[in-house]
């Protein structure tokens, strides 16, 4: 018998078994991923003129959407007798692979661009005891190297999203969105980096429609950071740069999947600036109560941009918040900091409180 997750969250393999590659029961490595909340955002909805829901993937076990695909990839790695896995990462794939490898009892190597992964993600990898290899190169170089290692060493599974099991697992988020809303949304906005997730969501929505559960599928609205926007400009970026380190990727592996999602759904892939990303992140945290990491705010940043230009999607709109804000404390701390302490007196406390405006509504 494979590992069980009891309580409300059984994990995506047991929940969506008929939709996924076959995995023997005894090989299942789960941490109870999936079943993340779809949160209504009334104030942001007003700004958009559409009804916006936030799919908060930061609520997964390792605090990003990667866990949906990682449970499938690691379970299949166990089923096929792998003793180790390897991945390149801008941080979240590494954190997730580390967690699921610990769960599965196999060795995990993660290859990351030196100094470019957010603090919380590095801490996760260290905590789970994975082997972290920092390279003097970017994500794209790390991915090429990891692919070669997996090919030439043979018994090491590559668990990046070029591994089809990852995409299969990640598509389950589409099913959850359709189930929660009672129908597919009219549009789905999300950040695009290596482009596995937009590929996975689109596959999920198509399969849902093909299975006869719906007649429609949403327009897919993908957003890249301007400094790392190869799918928008049509050429790879040698030196991608963005504050949203998770999507600092210059040559997306699932480029074809992303372009097909855009084309087939009548959607778009556009870019947003770092400033727009940070503004959307702050707005989500302060007005919707949802703290996501910078990259995760790219979808909402994109929706707000479309609204400003009179191009906002209509109807029921979902934005995927791919990772938790706690992943990247430095970005917040570079813009704000803790105030000086005050004496432990009633007067000092009320003095401070009088200087604070009550929050709106
Ligand atoms: C929070 O961890 O590529 O377009 O190596 O961490 O499927 O790549 C992370 C990507 C969006 C983009 N939001 O998804 C990695 C990595 C967050 C992310 C993306 C990532 P894809």
Boltz pocket constraint, residues with backbone or C-beta under 6 A from the ligand:
constraints:
  - pocket:
      binder: B
      contacts: [[A, 64], [A, 88], [A, 89], [A, 90], [A, 91], [A, 92], [A, 93], [A, 94], [A, 161], [A, 191], [A, 192], [A, 193], [A, 194], [A, 195], [A, 196], [A, 197], [A, 198], [A, 246], [A, 247], [A, 293], [A, 295], [A, 296], [A, 322], [A, 323]]
      max_distance: 6.0
